Amino acid sequence: MKSIKYNSRVGMFIGMFILGFIVYTPILSEFAFHNDHMAFTYDKSSEWFPETHHLLYIGRPLGALLLNLHFIPLNSFHDLVVARLFSLVCLFFSAYLFLHFFTKNKFLSITESFILGFCYITLPSNQLFVVWVTNLVPGIIAAILAISSYYTLEKIKINNFRTIFSLSSRKIRIYFLAFILFFMALLIYPPTATFVFVFTFCIYIF
């Protein structure tokens, strides 16, 4: 029985990713969206991405750093195609993490999970994060960190605030790891970091 359920889940994820890739085939075209062309306008060996100072001023230093690292290999329109494919892979990974919560807790059936996963992949915001290369870091990467923060914190069973003071040293380390992951997401893009609370709300809904 477990084998059948496992195979059904794997089939669901594979089908969802194949359908998602078909939807995103236009990203294979060579184009630059909005400010993506800035990747070609500065000397990466001696200069920062033009928007770096702005990101530092508004309190998003990690986002600025990751954006500069992300743009280092981008030197042509073909490189932007590769970058969008990488963004799509990251989106699929975040979709897996997102759906794992619902399948693990048996909140949704396989069919319902497939529909939810496809809706997640094709959200207008996620489409923008894939098409707009500059938005990979503040969008998908920040979401992955936020989701990872929740899964890390989930390993600790905290029934109320007082139990925090009686945690073992191992659980304290896990607690701080969860905090660091969430704080990293905040330093990239605070609005995306709040995605971590989606799972808490879902527990009350389901």
N, C-alpha and C positions, 0 to 999 in steps of 0.2 A: 504493500500500500504506500509506504514512504517513497519507494522507488518511482511509483506512478506519479505521485504528487511532485516529486523532484523533477521528473522529466517534463511534467506539465509546466512547471515554473520556468525551466530552462527554455522550453519551446515558446512560452509566452514572451520571454525577454528577447529571444532571437527574432521572433516575428515582429515584435515592436520595433527593434532596432533596424531591421530590414525596411519596414514600412517608413520609419523615420528617415532613413537614408534616402529613400526615393523622394520623399517630400523635400529634402534639402539638396537635391541634385543641382539646382541653379547656382549654388555656391562654388561649383566647379568652374564657372566662368571667370575670366580675368577682369577684375574691376576693383576699384577702391571706393569704400563708402565713407562719406563725410571726411573726417580728419585722418583716415588711414594712410592717405598719401604722404602724411608728414614723416612716415618711416623712411622716405627717400630724400628728405630735405635737410638732413643734418649729418655731420660727421660723427658716427657712433664711437670712434676711437678717442675723441676728445670733447664731445658735447653730450648733453643730456637731451632726452626727448623734450620738445618745446613746452609741453604742459607740465613738466616736472615741478617747477617752482610753484605753480598754482596748486598742485596736489599737496605739496608740503605746507603751504599757507593754510589750507583748509583742514589740516590734520589727517591726511591720508598718506603717511610716509611709506608704509609697506606697499601700498598700491602703486606709488611712484616708482619704487625700486623694481617691483615685479614687471611693471609696464616697460621699463627700460630694458630689462633682461629679455622680455618677450619680443621686443622690437630689434634686438641685435642681429638676428639672422635674416631680417626682412629687407631685401634690396631690390625687389622687382614685383611686378603684378603676379607672376607665377608663385613667388614666395607667399603672397597673400592668400592664394588658393590653398597652399599647404597649411597655412596658419588657420584658415577657416575649417579645414578638415580636422585639424587638431582640436579646435574649439568644439566641433561636433562630437568628437570622441569624448572630450571632457563632459559635454552635456549628457551623453549616453551614460557615462559613469555616475554623474549626479542623479540621473533618473533611476539607475539601479539602486543607489543608496536610498533614494526617496521611497521607491516601491518596496524595498526590503522591509521597511518598517511596517507596511500594511500586510504583506504576506507572512512575515514572522509572527505578528500578533493576530493573524487570521481575521482581520477586520473586513477584508474583501475577498471575493472569489477570484479565480484565475481570469475569468472574462472581465470582471469589474476592474481588476488590476491592470489588465491590458488597455482598457479604455482610459483609465486614469493616467497610465504611463504615456500613452500617445498624446493625451491632452497636455500633459506636462511638457513633453518634448516640443510640441507645436505652439506653446504659449507665445503670444506676440513678443513678450519680453525676452524669452529664450531664443526666439528667432533673431531678434536684434543682437543678442550677445554672440550668436554664431556669425551672422553676416557682417557685423561691425567688429573687426578684429580688435580694435582698441578697447572694447567692452568685455573681452574675455575675462580679464583679471577682476574688475569690479563686479562682474555678473556671476559667471559660472564658478570661477575659482573661489570667490568669497562664499558662495553657496555651499560648495564642497567642504570648506573649512567649518562652516556653521553646522552642517549636518554631521560632520565628524565629531564636532564638539558635543552634540547631543548623544551620539552613540557612545562616546567615551564616558560622559556623565551617567549614562544609563547603567553602566556597570556597577555603580554605587547605589545601593538602595537607601535613599534618604526619605524617611517618613515625615520628618518635621525638622525645623531649623535646629533644634537642640541636638539632634543626632550627629550634626557636623562636628561637634566638640568631642565625640566619642569614637571617631573614625580611626582605623588602624593607619600606620604609616604608609602602607601600600595604597590604601584608599585615598589618603590625603594626596599622594603623588598623582593618582588618577584624576582626582578632583582638580588639581592645579593644571594638569595637562589639558583637561576640558576647558578650563578658564583661558589658558594660553591660546588654544585653537580659536575660541570665540573672540578673544581680544585681537588676534591676528586678522580675523574677518572684519572687525570693527575698524582696524587701521587700514583696511583696503577700501571698504565701502559700507558704512553703518546700516543703511536701509536693507541691504542684502543680508547682513549679519543677523537681522531679526528673523530670518527664515527659520532659525533654530526653534522658535516658539510655535511653529506650525504643528509639530509633533505633539506638543503639550496640549494644544487645542483639540487635536484629533483624538487624543485619549478620552477627553471629556465628551466629545461628539459621539464616538463609537462605544 
